[in-house]
Amino acid sequence: MLENEILLLRAVEPEDLELLYVWENIPNLWHVGNTRQPYSRFAIKQYIEQADSTIFDSGQLRLMIVLKVSDVAIGTVDLFDFDVYHSRLALGLFIDANFQGKGYATQTLRLVEDYVFHFLKINQLYCHIAADNLASRAMFEKERYEMHGTLKNWINTPSGFRDILVFQRFNTTK
C-alpha cells in the first residue's frame, strides 16, 4: 500500500536525523512551512523519538520517501491537520532538489491517496500551493485536484506577499 516498484513510504527512523536536519533548515523554504528559525538536531531528535504515535492520536504523520533500488531517502510527505469528524487531511510533499523532475512527487501522491482514501477512508485531501509554484500546480491539476480558492497575500516571502491556492481531491471510491 505504501510502496510501488520504485518508491517506499516508510516511518521516520533515528537514522534520518541528519537528512531531516538538512531539509528542515533550508531557509528559502521556511516561508512555505511557517518556519522562522533553524531547527536544532536536538529538536528533530525529539520529534523522531515521539513519532511513534498514530495519526489518530497526534493528528499528523510524516513519512520518508525512499528509492527502493538504493534505499536512499529523497523526500518527505506530511499528512497533518487530520480531522476525523470532517474526514479531511492536509498534505505536504517535499522532494530533495537533486531528485526533482523525475516523477517521484506524482508517484508519492498516488501512494498517499491510496493510503488515505482506501485504508483510512478519508473523504478529502487538501493542500496549499503558492500561486507561483507552477510545477506543483501542474502536478496537482494533472492528478485531478481541484483548485477551490485563493488565499490572498497569505505568505510573506523575501520578495513580498504571495497568494496561496487551495487544492482539494475527494474520495470517489466511497
Secondary structure, 3 states (H helix, E strand, C coil): CCECCCEEEEECCHHHHHHHHHHHCCHHHCCCCCCCCCCCHHHHHHHHHCCCCCHHHHCCEEEEEEECCCCEEEEEEEEEEEECCCCEEEEEEEECHHHCCCCHHHHHHHHHHHHHHHHCCCCEEEEEEECCCHHHHHHHHHCCCEEEEEEEEEEEECCEEEEEEEEEEECCCC
